[in-house]
Amino acid sequence: MCTYITVTAPVDGSAKRADGSWFHVSEAMAYFDHPVHAMADHTLNLDFVDRSKGPGARVAVELTAASARALIAAITEALDAAPAELTD
């Protein structure tokens, strides 16, 4: 079953292409649906893009639900461990 659950957020960061070059990312999309490549029925799919640079400025990740939750916990732990003045 397709869920069509999609959430978009503005972001400010960088992503690395397969050729080793970096590009700015300005938008992140998280959606829970069928993966394109991962071997699972449904995955949390993350896209990091800069639409102004066209379709080549995109990095995509497909994670199982358990992996996505582990990543959320790891991100939270890393941010909580950093000095507050650095995470404002």
N, C-alpha and C positions, 0 to 999 in steps of 0.2 A: 504494500500500500504506500502510495506517495503521501508525504506529510505536507509538503510545500511550506514548512516552517522556516522562515528566513528572517534574520535580524541583521541590520546593517549599522555600522558605527563609523564615525569619522576617526581616523588615526593619523599619527604623524610619526613616520619611521622610515626604515629602509628594508629592502629585500634583495636577495642575490639571485641572479639568473644562472642558468646552467653553464653559460659561457664564462662565468666568473665576474661579470659586471654587476654593479649595484644600481638600483633605481629607487626613487622616492615612492612610498606608498601613502595614500591619503584616505583609503577606505578599506574597511574589513567587513566581510560578510560571513556570518555563521549560519549554516542551515543543516537541518537533520533530515536526511533523505537517502535515496539510493546512491551508492558511490559509483564513480566511473571506473575505478581501477581496484580499489581495496576489496579483499575477499571477505565481504560481510554483507548481510542483507540491507542494513542501514548503517550509516556513519554520520558523525558530525563532520561536516565539510567546512573548511576555512579557506576563504579566498582573500588575499591581500593584493590590492590593485591601485594603479594610478590611471584612471580612465583617460586623462588628458594625453597619455602616451600610447594609447591603443592597446590591442589585445596581447602584445608581447610583454606588457608591464603587469604581469600577474603571477602570483605564486599560489598554488593550491595544495591543501593538505586534507587527507581523509583519515579520520581516526575512529576507532570503535568507541562506543559510549564509555567503556571502562577506561580506555586510554585518554579520552577527552577529560574525564573527571580527574584522572591522575595529573594531567597537565594543568588543569585549573588549580589543583592543590599545590603543585610545584610553583606556579606563578605567584599564588597568594603567599606561600612560604618565603619565596625570594623577596617579594616586595615588603613583606612584614619585617624581614630581617635587615633590610636596608635602613640607613639613617633617615629619619623623617624629612630632613631638609633636602635630601636628594630625590625624594619621590613626590614632591609637590607639583 
